[in-house]
Amino acid sequence: MLILAAMPAAGNFLGALFSEFFNVSDRYLSLALHLAAGIVIAVVGLELMPEALQGPSPWIPILAFLGGGVVYLGIERAISFLRTRLQGREERTGPLAIFAGVSLDLFSDGVMIGTATVLNPNLGLLLALGQVPADLPEGFAAAATLRHAGLSRRTRILMALGFTIPILVGASLGYFALRAAPEILTLSVLALTGGVLTCVVIEDMIAEAHRNDTSSFDAIALTSGFALFALITVYVAG
């Protein structure tokens, strides 16, 4: 399970390293974010929710999916509160807000992988594979933002390595806390995570992709991401 969780963490770190050695234009970053968004949408639509609705009371996971929007709002409020508290000292502590935001996202990825592994190790593998290309542009964007904040390369790399911790903690929590839990609770946690991921895609990834210069091929990248994960689902999962 920890090996599965380490896969998207490695993707995030590789994205950060890529940012250290290559300058990528806003258009290519937008393409990468759209590709990642398509993958995450496929993760939710093809794996998380179909699995979550297999239980005897599907209305409970559906309510949990709705609750994912509430959890997302809570996370956004927490990040906003942190940034407000750090206002006026942004040059010194602004990177902390960036680190906190990415860590929360990776923590939710870990919970999703750990929870899915409880239900089916093959599902955990699929979700881990799906998150790797989704976390590459996230790691790239986070490292680029930290560089613009004036942090040294050594500090940026150490912070990128630090992103491994929240995803491993989340995976351990999802796995060990739910291993003996009722199935409906595990399925509801999957649906809740799906709701959070859906909000992250629309409110964060796509919004970030359209913040600067965009590409005319963004829509193709979005559907390509979905198709890529669909291929993984069909031909890797069997």
NORNOR-V94506 format. One record per residue. SS is DSSP state (H for helix, E for strand, L for the rest). OMEGA is omega in degrees with one decimal (none if undefined). Layout:
# NORNOR-V94506
ss->[SS & SS]
omega->[OMEGA & OMEGA]
This chain:
# NORNOR-V94506
ss->[L & H & H & H & H & H & H & H & H & H & H & H & H & H & H & H & H & H & H & H & H & L & L & L & L & H & H & H & H & H & H & H & H & H & H & H & H & H & H & H & H & H & H & H & H & H & H & H & H & H & H & H & L & L & L & L & L & H & H & H & H & H & H & H & H & H & H & H & H & H & H & H & H & H & H & H & H & H & H & H & H & H & H & H & H & L & L & L & L & H & H & H & H & H & H & H & H & H & H & H & H & H & H & H & H & H & H & H & H & H & H & H & H & H & H & H & H & H & H & L & H & H & H & H & H & H & H & H & H & H & H & H & H & H & H & H & H & H & H & H & H & H & H & H & H & H & H & H & L & L & L & L & H & H & H & H & H & H & H & H & H & H & H & H & H & H & H & H & H & H & H & H & H & H & H & H & H & H & L & L & L & L & H & H & H & H & H & H & H & H & H & H & H & H & H & H & H & H & H & H & H & H & H & H & H & H & H & H & H & L & L & L & L & L & L & L & L & H & H & H & H & H & H & H & H & H & H & H & H & H & H & H & H & H & H & L & L & L]
omega->[179.2 & 176.5 & 177.9 & -179.4 & -179.5 & -178.0 & 176.2 & 175.7 & 177.1 & 177.1 & 178.1 & -179.0 & 177.4 & 176.3 & 178.1 & 177.9 & 178.5 & 179.3 & -178.1 & -171.6 & -178.4 & 173.7 & -178.3 & -178.4 & 178.2 & -179.7 & 179.7 & 176.2 & 177.4 & 177.0 & -179.6 & -179.9 & 177.0 & 176.6 & 179.1 & 179.1 & 178.1 & 178.8 & -178.0 & 176.5 & 178.5 & 177.3 & -179.2 & -172.5 & -175.0 & -175.2 & -173.5 & -174.1 & 175.1 & 178.0 & -177.3 & -176.8 & -179.6 & -176.3 & -177.7 & -179.8 & -174.3 & -179.8 & 179.7 & 174.6 & 177.5 & 175.5 & 178.2 & 176.0 & 176.2 & 177.9 & 176.9 & 175.9 & 178.1 & 178.1 & 178.0 & 178.0 & 178.2 & 177.9 & 179.2 & 178.3 & -179.9 & 178.6 & 178.6 & 178.2 & 179.3 & -179.7 & 178.6 & 178.8 & -178.1 & -178.3 & -177.8 & 176.4 & -171.2 & -177.7 & -178.0 & -172.5 & 177.9 & 177.6 & 177.9 & 178.2 & 177.1 & 179.9 & -179.2 & -179.0 & 179.7 & -179.6 & 178.4 & 179.1 & 179.8 & 176.6 & 178.7 & 174.9 & 179.9 & 178.1 & 179.9 & -177.8 & 179.4 & 179.0 & -179.5 & -179.5 & 175.6 & -178.3 & -174.7 & 179.2 & 178.8 & 176.2 & 177.0 & 177.8 & 179.8 & -178.0 & 177.5 & 178.2 & -179.8 & -177.4 & -178.2 & 179.2 & 177.0 & -177.8 & 177.5 & 179.1 & 177.3 & 177.4 & 178.3 & -177.8 & -180.0 & -179.9 & 179.3 & 178.7 & 178.2 & 177.7 & 177.9 & 178.3 & 174.6 & 179.2 & 178.8 & -179.3 & -179.6 & 179.7 & 179.6 & -179.8 & 177.7 & 177.5 & 177.1 & 175.7 & -179.8 & 178.8 & 177.0 & -173.7 & -176.5 & -179.0 & 176.6 & 177.1 & 179.6 & 179.4 & 178.7 & 179.0 & -179.8 & -176.7 & -173.0 & -179.3 & -175.0 & -175.8 & -180.0 & -177.3 & 174.6 & -176.4 & -177.2 & 177.8 & 178.8 & 178.5 & 179.3 & 176.8 & 175.4 & -179.4 & 177.4 & 177.6 & 176.6 & 177.2 & 178.7 & -178.9 & 178.1 & 178.4 & 179.3 & -179.3 & -173.6 & -172.3 & -175.0 & -172.9 & -179.7 & 178.5 & 178.5 & -179.7 & -177.2 & -177.9 & -178.3 & -178.4 & -178.2 & 179.8 & 177.6 & -179.2 & -177.9 & -178.5 & 178.7 & 177.7 & 179.7 & -179.3 & 177.2 & 177.1 & 178.1 & -178.7 & 179.6 & -179.6 & 176.1 & 176.8 & 177.7 & -179.5 & -174.4 & -170.3 & 175.7 & -179.9 & -179.8 & none]
